[in-house]
Amino acid sequence: MIFLLGLCYLLPAQSDSVKTRVILVGDAGALYPDKPSVLSAIRNNIKLDKKTVVVYLGDNLYDAGLPHETYSRYSDIKAALDSQINLLKGTAAKGYMIPGNHDWENGGVRGLETVIRQQNYVDLYGEGRIEFFPKTGCPGPLEIEIGDDVVLVVMDSQWWIHSNDKPGVESDCEYKTEDEVINELGEILNKNYKKLVLLATHHPFKSNGPHGGYFTWKQHIFPFTELREHLYIPLPLIGSAYPIARSVFGTPQDIKHPSYTNMINRVMEAVQTHPHVIMVAGHEHALQLLRDSSYNYVVSGSGCKTTRVSPGRKAEFAARELGFATLDILKNKTVRANFYTLNKETKDTLKLAYSERILDYSKLPPLPEDTVQPVA
């Protein structure tokens, strides 16, 4: 049985046809000694060679990012960040880290200084193996070549919905307004029209989890279980106010919120000009692959904790399990999505929960007549 489990894991990963492997880990910002470790499982089971890229998808530190070093619990808090940095040390793999809302002090008034502090820490102790982007709280987008025909584009999605101090028109950011960000994203996509683009943000553009408005009868009858899992205090009818409000209006961290919806709409306007974009994100503490029209949305946010997720609503795969996703970019210009979950019985070992080819980017659709020919 052990041999069969190992064989199932190795088959999609050992092929010589893989040109670039992208490991997607989101929301790994806390250490729980009593739980299996996603990072340890990656270290023990995935070859971190020169064709491997690790992307941390935000919420790299809970609950309020990296505090000042004079804070009494500084060493304990930064340990989770150290574990992500150390995964890359001594390997041939390259790592990139983007911020999430918790890295911006969970949207607090000191969010900007907190996210810059984390960036400086990662860039200093990452020793070139891992880098933090975008820098200085700027929104991006930033283009990173990770293969001959693959481009990683990173954006700070918290910048869009952050209500406190953030870089704006008077900042030193290269792109200072929503219009400038979207114009540059369009330029990047146009320039890389013949390539595969992975667009990485912390906040997903589609989700079947709580941030996407998914609530069950449990949250309507026992609303306090949202605060503490076993707090079963019944509040029928009255308790429905919270899940209904989040499903309809949302908090700033929910897809239904106007600021969040605006970000999605603006970004998708630019994305729709490119035929081969895969959106990757964290934020939801689950594993999801959603397909809508010709677009694939990968959510990998269960790096240290899990929350509920619905298997329906355009989901090809959904799991409430600790784990991570990989995108294997093959030599024949196809992409295989793999979702790995941690075996509950055996610490730090993996189960291949899903593996499918999701995209063929070898052929391009004809350009509309009014479209400018992209740069070669």
Secondary structure, DSSP 8 states (H G I E B T S, - for coil): -HHHHHHHHHTTTS-TTEEEEEEEE-------TTS--HHHHHHHHS---TTEEEEE-S--STTT----TTSTTHHHHHHHHHHHHHHHTTSS-EEEE---TGGGGGG-TTHHHHHHHHHHHHHHHTTTSEEE-S-TT----EEEEEETTEEEEE--HHHHH--SS---TTSS-S--SHHHHHHHHHHHHHHTTTSEEEEE-SS-SS-SSGGGT---HHHHH-GGGGTSTT-----TTGGGHHHHHHHHT--TTSTTSHHHHHHHHHHHHHHTT-S-EEEEE-SSSSEEEEEETTEEEEEE--SS------S-SSEEEEE-SSEEEEEEEETTSEEEEEEEEE-SSSTT-EEEEEEEEEEE-SS-----TTS-----
